[in-house]
Every structure is written in structure tokens, then in C-alpha cells.
């Protein structure tokens, strides 16, 4: 593990990390020229570990999460997750890897408005070839307290309910890794607190590693470890 990243209890696991980032750089080119978003990130995250990524706006938090998700490609460096080197995968292979390995929870829910809660959770499983997709989806919605809302469309659900559907969808495939980008950012304090409880409990239930980006210091403190970014680097 990078010595600049503090584990709150000082403990470091001996097992191989699920996520390993080595000298990660991300540079985007715009009208004003190149912008260095990430500048040499080295980071290991263990299996079933819960890690919060914090830092000021523009420090590269969401970009780092997008690289872990394979939604964006690093300019240089190596990203290894669950034994796969993401840099070496083409777009089709990356899509399959995301489907089979990770679940993603966004701030803005990203539910399909023309599908019910049950369909939003089940359809990705169907596309992955799961014959029991709807049974799994129903069980996950029950687990997040939405058994009575399965046939409702997103517009008929509150923000907290929509985020619970998104959480159920993210974990329905029993992923090794859950990535969450400001999962409570669009919710009021009480609703956000309930989502946090569900997020941690769901990851425990599936034995999943959790990496979340947050501005909420109290939420970050609940994680096993906090990674602080500043100007595209891990703060020292």
C-alpha cells in the first residue's frame, strides 16, 4: 500500500490487493491545451476493504473512480483489478469485465424511465445470460426494502427509493467491487443516511470491496481507509 495513504487502525492486509494502480496519469486535451487531472497515483486496495476517496473539487476524485471502472482510460500507468490489466482490454472486453466484476452507483441514479424498478435491476442480468434474472432482482429489491415498489417506474419513486433501486442493480450480479460516486449527493440528510447503511450492509452481505467518492467527512470516517487527493496526487 502507498505509505501516503493512512489506514485508520494501522493494519495492512497481507493478501494480494483486489485493485492495484501504478503511476497513473490522466491528461485531457481541451481548447486551452492539456490539463493534468491525475499525476502519478500509486494505490492498492484490498479485498473486502472499504475505502473513501476525498479531496476538494477538481482534485481528480471522480476521474480516479472512472479509471477504476474502465469508463475512462489512463494516459499512462497500469490499472490492475481482480487480476485483469484494464489498459490491455478493448472496449468490448472492458464492458464484459464491468458486467462480471463490478457494480457502479452514481449520484444521479441512471435508471431507465420506461422500465419498472424490477426491470431496471433484472435487465442487466438478462443481458448477461442469467435465466434467473427476475428472481435475483426481486430478492435484491426486497433486501433494500422495496419489495412493495417493484412494479413502480422511476418517476413514481422518491429520490431515496431510486437510489435504492440503483444500489440493488449494482450488486445484483454479486460483484467483487462496488464503486460509488457521491451516492448520497442528491439526497437529504436522513435519506442519505439510510442509503449509506444499505450500501455498507449490502457490500458486507456480498463480501464486496467498496470504493466511494464523497465530500461527506462523516461518511468517509466510516470506511476502513481514507485516500485524500489534492491537485491530482495522493496528499502526503
Secondary structure, 3 states (H helix, E strand, C coil): CCCCCEECCCCCCCCCCCEEEEEEEEEEEECCEEEEEEEEEEEEECCCCEEEEEECCCCCHHHHHHHHCCCCCCCEEEEEECCEEHHHCCHHHHHHHHHHHEEEECCCCCCCCCCEHHHHHHHHHHHCCCCCHHHHHHHHHHHCCCHHHCCCEHHHCCHHHHHHHHHHHHHCCCCCEEEEECCCCCCCHHHHHHHHHHHHHHHHHHCCEEEEECCCHHHHHCCCEEEEEECCEECC
